[in-house]
């Protein structure tokens, strides 16, 4: 099963665990330097889960702050 999964298994999505941190914003293809172009800008804490202002349970660090949100 292990080897079958490696060679014939489905590809994982970009962020299967719905993590907020920057390592999940890198492209799936392995490249030198992790990101194409410039490094993403961070606007939030890495553990911004269950934010009532958002429909999703997680908010990635790259999402800019809204007008009613305060910077930490």
N, C-alpha and C positions, 0 to 999 in steps of 0.2 A: 504494500500500500504506500509506503514511504517513497519508493522510487517511482512508482506509477504517478503519484501526486506531483513529484518534481518535474517529470517530463511530459505528463499529459493533463495535469491539473489546471483548474481555472486560474487566471491571473487575478490577483487581489486588486481591489479598487484603490484609488489614491489615498484615502484615509479611512480604513475599515473600522477603526476604533473610535472615530469621531473625536480625535484628540485636538486640542487647541494650539499646541506648540508648533514652532516653525519647522521642525524636521518633517512634518507632514505636508508642508507646502512645496517641498522639492519635487521635481518631475520624477515620474516612475523610472524613466531611463537614467542610467548612471552616467553622469557627466562630471568633468573636473570642476570643482568649485561649488557643487550642489545646485546652484540656481543659474538660469539663463539671465544674462544682463545684471542688473543691480540686485543687492540683497533686499528682501522685503522689509517694509517699515513696520515696526511693532507699535501697536496702539493700546494693547490690553495686557493684563496679567495672564500668565500661562494657564491658570486654573479658573477661568471665567465660565463655570458651568451653572446651569439652572438660572440663568439671568431672566427675570420676568419680562424684560423689555423685548425679548426675542422669542419667536415661535419654536425654533430648534432648541435642544437641550444644551448645546455647546455653541460658543462664539469664538471663531479663530482669532488669533492675535493680530492678524492683518486687517481685520474689519475696523474701519475708523469709528471713533466715538460719536455718538449721536449728540444733538444739541442739548438734550436734557441729562446727559451722562457726565459725571465728574471724573477727572483724571486722578489716579491714585499715585 
